[in-house]
Amino acid sequence: MKILALERESSATGEAYTPHLEAEARRVWELFQGRSLREISFRLDERRAVLELECASAKEADELLATLPLVEQGLIEFELIPLRPYPGFARLFRERSGGKEETGSENDRLESS
């Protein structure tokens, strides 16, 4: 499952982060090498990280992120957003019968709600 993780910072000052930044970078690298962390970027409008993870569940993603030194220190936390694939492309390849499209799939109904 693809999970988007949006960083939220505490109200701590920058000095609180400094002693942990090298360990944070090392742990991020380990997660990246382990293939659970697929991408990490910073927002352009704010200095907050956005991570894309591939995990079996949001719980697993939360457990992985909990191993980051800045999370362990209570300096950051993450909002997790589980994602599912976009189902709309299926409409391009549906069989048409008698000039009418066949009824949509469950994903189509979810998409329109």
C-alpha positions as a Markdown table, in Angstrom:
| # | Residue | x | y | z |
|---|---|---|---|---|
| 1 | Met | 0.0 | 0.0 | 0.0 |
| 2 | Lys | 1.3 | 3.5 | -0.9 |
| 3 | Ile | 1.2 | 5.9 | 2.0 |
| 4 | Leu | 1.9 | 9.6 | 2.0 |
| 5 | Ala | 3.3 | 11.0 | 5.2 |
| 6 | Leu | 3.2 | 14.7 | 5.8 |
| 7 | Glu | 5.5 | 16.1 | 8.5 |
| 8 | Arg | 4.2 | 18.2 | 11.4 |
| 9 | Glu | 6.8 | 19.9 | 13.6 |
| 10 | Ser | 6.6 | 20.7 | 17.3 |
| 11 | Ser | 7.1 | 24.2 | 18.5 |
| 12 | Ala | 10.7 | 23.5 | 19.4 |
| 13 | Thr | 13.5 | 25.8 | 18.3 |
| 14 | Gly | 16.0 | 24.9 | 15.6 |
| 15 | Glu | 18.6 | 24.2 | 18.2 |
| 16 | Ala | 16.6 | 21.3 | 19.5 |
| 17 | Tyr | 16.9 | 19.6 | 16.1 |
| 18 | Thr | 20.6 | 20.1 | 15.4 |
| 19 | Pro | 22.0 | 17.3 | 17.6 |
| 20 | His | 19.7 | 14.7 | 15.9 |
| 21 | Leu | 20.0 | 15.7 | 12.2 |
| 22 | Glu | 22.9 | 13.4 | 11.3 |
| 23 | Ala | 21.2 | 10.4 | 12.9 |
| 24 | Glu | 17.9 | 11.4 | 11.2 |
| 25 | Ala | 19.6 | 11.4 | 7.8 |
| 26 | Arg | 21.2 | 8.0 | 8.5 |
| 27 | Arg | 17.9 | 6.4 | 9.5 |
| 28 | Val | 16.1 | 8.0 | 6.5 |
| 29 | Trp | 18.8 | 6.5 | 4.3 |
| 30 | Glu | 18.3 | 3.0 | 5.9 |
| 31 | Leu | 14.6 | 3.2 | 5.3 |
| 32 | Phe | 15.2 | 4.2 | 1.7 |
| 33 | Gln | 17.7 | 1.4 | 1.1 |
| 34 | Gly | 15.2 | -1.0 | 2.7 |
| 35 | Arg | 12.7 | 0.1 | 0.0 |
| 36 | Ser | 10.0 | 1.0 | 2.5 |
| 37 | Leu | 10.7 | 4.7 | 1.9 |
| 38 | Arg | 10.2 | 5.4 | -1.8 |
| 39 | Glu | 10.6 | 9.2 | -1.9 |
| 40 | Ile | 11.4 | 12.1 | 0.4 |
| 41 | Ser | 11.0 | 15.7 | -0.5 |
| 42 | Phe | 10.4 | 19.0 | 1.2 |
| 43 | Arg | 7.5 | 21.3 | 0.4 |
| 44 | Leu | 8.4 | 24.4 | -1.5 |
| 45 | Asp | 6.2 | 26.6 | 0.5 |
| 46 | Glu | 7.2 | 25.3 | 4.0 |
| 47 | Arg | 10.1 | 23.5 | 5.5 |
| 48 | Arg | 8.2 | 20.3 | 6.0 |
| 49 | Ala | 9.0 | 16.8 | 4.7 |
| 50 | Val | 6.7 | 14.8 | 2.5 |
| 51 | Leu | 7.4 | 11.1 | 2.4 |
| 52 | Glu | 6.1 | 8.3 | 0.1 |
| 53 | Leu | 6.2 | 4.9 | 1.7 |
| 54 | Glu | 5.3 | 1.4 | 0.5 |
| 55 | Cys | 4.0 | -0.6 | 3.5 |
| 56 | Ala | 1.5 | -3.4 | 4.2 |
| 57 | Ser | -0.6 | -1.0 | 6.3 |
| 58 | Ala | -0.7 | 2.5 | 7.8 |
| 59 | Lys | 0.2 | 0.9 | 11.1 |
| 60 | Glu | 3.4 | -0.5 | 9.6 |
| 61 | Ala | 4.2 | 3.0 | 8.2 |
| 62 | Asp | 3.6 | 4.6 | 11.6 |
| 63 | Glu | 5.9 | 2.0 | 13.2 |
| 64 | Leu | 8.7 | 2.7 | 10.7 |
| 65 | Leu | 8.4 | 6.5 | 11.1 |
| 66 | Ala | 8.5 | 6.1 | 14.8 |
| 67 | Thr | 12.1 | 4.9 | 14.4 |
| 68 | Leu | 13.2 | 8.3 | 13.1 |
| 69 | Pro | 15.3 | 10.1 | 15.7 |
| 70 | Leu | 13.3 | 13.4 | 15.3 |
| 71 | Val | 10.1 | 11.4 | 15.9 |
| 72 | Glu | 11.6 | 9.6 | 18.9 |
| 73 | Gln | 12.6 | 13.0 | 20.4 |
| 74 | Gly | 9.1 | 14.3 | 19.9 |
| 75 | Leu | 10.3 | 17.0 | 17.5 |
| 76 | Ile | 8.2 | 15.9 | 14.5 |
| 77 | Glu | 5.2 | 13.7 | 13.8 |
| 78 | Phe | 3.5 | 12.6 | 10.6 |
| 79 | Glu | 0.0 | 12.7 | 9.2 |
| 80 | Leu | -0.5 | 9.4 | 7.3 |
| 81 | Ile | -2.6 | 9.3 | 4.2 |
| 82 | Pro | -3.2 | 5.8 | 2.7 |
| 83 | Leu | -3.6 | 5.9 | -1.1 |
| 84 | Arg | -5.2 | 3.6 | -3.6 |
| 85 | Pro | -4.5 | 3.5 | -7.4 |
| 86 | Tyr | -6.6 | 5.8 | -9.6 |
| 87 | Pro | -9.3 | 3.5 | -11.1 |
| 88 | Gly | -10.4 | 5.9 | -13.9 |
| 89 | Phe | -8.2 | 4.4 | -16.6 |
| 90 | Ala | -10.4 | 1.3 | -16.7 |
| 91 | Arg | -13.0 | 3.4 | -18.4 |
| 92 | Leu | -10.8 | 3.7 | -21.4 |
| 93 | Phe | -10.7 | -0.1 | -21.9 |
| 94 | Arg | -14.2 | -1.2 | -21.0 |
| 95 | Glu | -16.2 | -3.2 | -23.4 |
| 96 | Arg | -19.2 | -1.4 | -24.8 |
| 97 | Ser | -22.4 | -3.4 | -25.4 |
| 98 | Gly | -25.2 | -2.2 | -27.6 |
| 99 | Gly | -23.9 | 1.4 | -27.6 |
| 100 | Lys | -24.0 | 1.6 | -23.8 |
| 101 | Glu | -21.1 | 1.3 | -21.5 |
| 102 | Glu | -21.3 | -1.5 | -19.0 |
| 103 | Thr | -22.0 | -0.6 | -15.4 |
| 104 | Gly | -19.1 | 0.7 | -13.4 |
| 105 | Ser | -17.0 | -1.2 | -11.0 |
| 106 | Glu | -16.8 | -0.6 | -7.2 |
| 107 | Asn | -13.8 | 1.6 | -7.7 |
| 108 | Asp | -15.8 | 3.8 | -10.1 |
| 109 | Arg | -18.6 | 4.2 | -7.5 |
| 110 | Leu | -16.0 | 5.0 | -4.8 |
| 111 | Glu | -14.3 | 7.6 | -7.1 |
| 112 | Ser | -17.6 | 9.5 | -7.7 |
| 113 | Ser | -18.5 | 9.7 | -4.1 |
